[in-house]
Amino acid sequence: MAGHSKWANIQHRKGRQDEKRGKLWTRAIREITVAARAGGGDLSANPRLRLAVEKAKAVNLPADTVKRNIDKATGALEGVSYEEIRYEGYGIGGAAIIVDTMTDNRVRTVAEVRHAFSKYGGNMGTENSVSFQFKHCGQFVFAPGTDEDKVMEVALEAGAEDVLTGDDGAIEVLTAVADFESVQKALEAAGLVPDLAEVTMRAENIIELSGEEGAKMQRLLDIIEDLDDVQDVFHNASISE
């Protein structure tokens, strides 16, 4: 459920992650593999790999597993070859959904994603059918009650593009992808630890869903997220209880 500042949605996402630790390890390994293969195994020269390793640490992936998969990806060990494929579609109420996958079998993956969309009330679209509704950016989200003035001062000084405060009190910092790391370091140096920090596809326009529609949308998202080859799911729905 990446890309939203609604606090309830973020808390739901974190709860879901706690329920599926094994799946998170698989996702982390795949991201490390692809990042290392694309940009090399040197963390100091490969920002995407640095972020992938940080995510791996956050889900407690063992350090030797991280190293082994970097070695596989860079040719030091024989490994599986993954490719990244993005799928787009529509959920309940016309909500836009982006599904990022890593797979060693694109035929299997597209069949599973298409089946999930069609069985649970969605509709798979064509390439670029909904991605124009999202912005590729860095995102930090702080819990309600965080010192807004301090976040704003530190973030903007470090090069952030915007600082937003939601109706629920959550604070969202947005950056260009290239500035994500520098802003992250500045925030951490100031003692500001976000509850969410990632490079994401952030929805430009939100569709509010509640009641039965909200429940159906959440079910669709959960089913897609549980597919083995899915790395990330981005959408523009705000789902209320």
Secondary structure, DSSP 4 states (H G I P E B T S, - for coil): -BT---HHHHHHHHHHHHHTHHHHHHHHHHHHHHHHHHH-S-GGG-HHHHHHHHHHHHTT--HHHHHHHHHHHTTSS-----EEEEEEEE-GGG-EEEEEEEES-HHHHHHHHHHHHHHTT-EE--TTSSGGGEEEEEEEEE-TTS-HHHHHHHHHHTT-SEEEE-TTS-EEEEE-GGGHHHHHHHHHHTT---SEEEEEEEESS-EEE-HHHHHHHHHHHHHHHTSTTEEEEEE-EEE--
